């Protein structure tokens, strides 16, 4: 057997991540068909170019996955979160997505996501302070536009 080097890192390597994702896509294709996949982010900058909010996500097999949505505290409650999420969902639809999935902790934003049409589909206990991780989904077919 060839010598293998197992590398554990906290420094993301975009080219390695892309390669692994592409190889998994190739493996999945005979079972699930060919579907577009990729990253889908939304960035919000102030007049000085500083990042004040945004969304990090990806899509595959017709599903848009929200990894992170964050807005600087001074802009929370202004409707910016709704605008960011809606822009990302519309872009996901344009990339062939029919649904969206995400998770949030109980002290973060489950009520915000419910107001945006997401429904709870599960929860995971065991987070510090008694928090739960709430798993949510939304059909994007009903809300296009």
N, C-alpha and C positions, 0 to 999 in steps of 0.2 A: 504494500500500500504506500502511496505517495505521502510524504510528510505534509501535513496541513498546519496552517497557522490560524488559530482562533483568535480573533481580535474583538475585544469588547471596548466600546468607546461611547463617550457622551458627546462627542463632536460629530454631528451629522455629516455624512459625505453624500452630497446630492447625486453624484454620478453612480455611487454604489446603491443608493436607495432606488434610483430610477431603474437600474439594471435588475435588481431583485424584483421590483414591481412588474417589470416587463416579462420576466421569466415566469412569474406566477400567472400573469395574464395569459401567456402562451399555454401553460399547463391547464388552466381553467377553460380555455376556448372550446375544446372538444365537448366539454360537459355543459357549458353555459352559452356557447355561441360567441361570436365576435362582438365586442362592445367597446365604445370609446372609454378611455380612462385617463386620468391626469390630476393635476393639482388645480385648485380654484380658490384664490384668495381675494379679499377685498381690503384695501388699505385706505385709511382716512388721515389726511395730513392737514395741519393748520396753515395759515398764511406764510409762516416761516419755514414750512417744509417738515416740521416735527410730526412724527407719527402720534396721533391722538386716539386711534381706535382701529379696529379691523377684525377680520375673520380669516382664519386659516382652515382650509378644507381640501377635500379631494373627492373624486367621483370614479365609480367603476360599476359595471353591470347594472346600469340604470339607477344607481343609488348615489346620492350626494351625502357626504359625511362631513359634518361640522366638527372640527377638532378643537378649535378655540374661537371664542368671540369675546373681545375685550374693548372697553371704551374707558377713556380717562374719566376719573370721578366727576370732574366739573361738567362733563357733557352727558352724564347719565340722566335719564328722565326727559330728554329733549326730543325723543323720537329717532335719534340717530341709530340706535340698535335695530329698530324696525327697518329703517332704510338700508342698513348694511345687510341684514338678513334677507330682505326682499331682493336686493340686487344680486346676492349670491344665489338665491333660489332661481331667479330668472335666468342667470347664466348657466345654472345646472340644467334647467329645462332645455336651453339651447344646445347643451352638450348631451342630450338624450336621456336625462334623468326623469324618472317618474315618481321618485320618493326621496325623502331626506331622513337622515338619522343623526342623533347626537346624544350626548350625555351631559348632565350637569349635576352638581352637588346640591343637596337640599338647601344650603344657605346661599347658593348662587342665584340662579335665575329660572327655576322651573315654572313659576307663574308667568314670567315674561314669555317663555316659549309656548305655554298653553294659550296665551292670548294671540300668538301667531299661528295657531292651528295645530300645534304638536300635541300628541297624546302620549301618556305614560304607557310603556309596555313592559317595564320591569324595574327592579331596584336591587342594588347590591349593598348589603350592610357591612359594617366593620371599619368604617372610616373614623379618623380621630374626632372626638367630641360627640360621637353618636350620629354623625352625618351619614347620609345615604347617597349613593351615586344613582341618579335617576336616568334610565334609558328611555328615549323618546323617538317617535317617528311621525312623519307627516306625508300625506299624499300631495305631490306637486301638480298632479293633473287637474285637481279641483281649483287651484289657485293661480294658474298661469296668468301673467299680466302684471 
